[in-house]
Amino acid sequence: MPGDNLNDIGMVIVIPAFLEKDYIEHCLQSLINADVTATKVGVIVVVNSSEEASEEIVAEQEELYRQVSDFAVENSSRQIIIAPLKLFNIKRKHFGVGYARKAGMDQAVLKLYDSGRLNGAIVSLDADSTVASNYFKKLDAYFDDDDNSGCSIRFEHPLEGSLMPELYDAMAQYELHMRYYKLALSETGFPYAFHTVGSSFALRATQYVRAGGMPSKQAGEDFYLIQKVVQMGGYGELNATCVYPSARPSARVPFGTGPSVRRMVEDKSEYTTYNPEAFNDIKKLFDISEFLYKVSLSVLDVYIASMPERLKDFLIQNDFLNEVVALSKNCASQKVFNRRFFELFNAFKVVKYLNYAHGTRLQKIPIARAARLLLDEINAEIPEFADTKTLLKVFREIENI
């Protein structure tokens, strides 16, 4: 059992660590250097390895475990206790960051329960990330409000440094895509537009349990968990502190930041993203959603007929009209229907439609172009001749308001 000294803790940071010997101490040192609060913090570092791992990888993970253990002995304090969790010989079908994050978070629940603090926060962080000095203070303040159940934490990838310039250019494009996507989705009226980044979110242990825990996926596990939690209510954004993920490329997961950066650098390509027209389609549906309560199928047909052709086709093919009628019958009030409509057309369905639209009638466009089009739509100021990094800074400022 990791961290037998994790007693009386009120918050747990969970960090998966696979082939991270060059990064993990920077991450842990940033936590040690952060301003402490009255809340005792546990840091569970999950050092994992597959049953199919080569001898070299197993040896490297053994060394990583020793590295974290030594760091824990030298740097743990009364307020921050580092506890490595060794998780080797994982079955191939389970092995991945999702399983590691799940194992760490499950242990966090047990430790918070033992401490009588099941309402305490579980915080997700990555081994190649560092944190701002006010990290613990702002997390403490956020969860001091009983109405807050979880949050996406502000993040910023480095835009310059000691790596190849192409890496920072690619990273700027991908982060711009993430911020473009969130803002475009928010502009549709979707109430659950949040970043879902594994290195920068937190939730109460009670909410983690209610959501059924972390799915053990090889990638996208954060997206699935957060979508469940946001629909429970009380989920928000914490922009008063910041996580700084690495800009490095990666091939350890099938999709996400690392693989996208790697592909852009290898292919010398620019990142393409969803056309703003697809988000405008969704907005047209969301704008009339409250009028769909208790409507007949014939009236609903009239509403849907006014939608863009590609959206109309998608809704019909996915039996959305019958789903809305059935939802109406099961909602006792307009208020309940308004909330549950976005459980029906949720974040998963948004992505499904975006992919459908771009697989039929729309084409993805370069992220810089998409970002400019969106900024024009919301009448935001764009510096003349703005490059990708400048556009990214504009989006960062918009989110930080």
Protein Blocks (a to p, Z undefined) as FASTA:
>chain_A
ZZkllghiabdcddddehillmmmmmmmmmmmpccdfbdcdddddddddfkbcfklmmmm
mmmmmmmmmmmmmmgcfklccdddddehiafklgcjklmmmmmmmmmmmmmmmnopambc
cddddfkbccdfklmmmmmmmmmpmkbnbdcddddddfbdjbdfklmmmmmmmmmmmmmm
mmmmmmnopaklccddfklccddfklmmmnopaaddfehklmmmmmmmmmngoiacdfkb
ccdddfbdcfkbfbdjklmmmmmmmnopacddddfklmmmmmmmmmmmmmmgopafklmm
mmmmmpcfklmmmmmmnommmmmmmmmmmpcbfklmmmmmmmmmgmklmmmmmmmmmmmm
mccddfklmmmmmmmmnopacdehiafklmmmmmmmmmmZZ
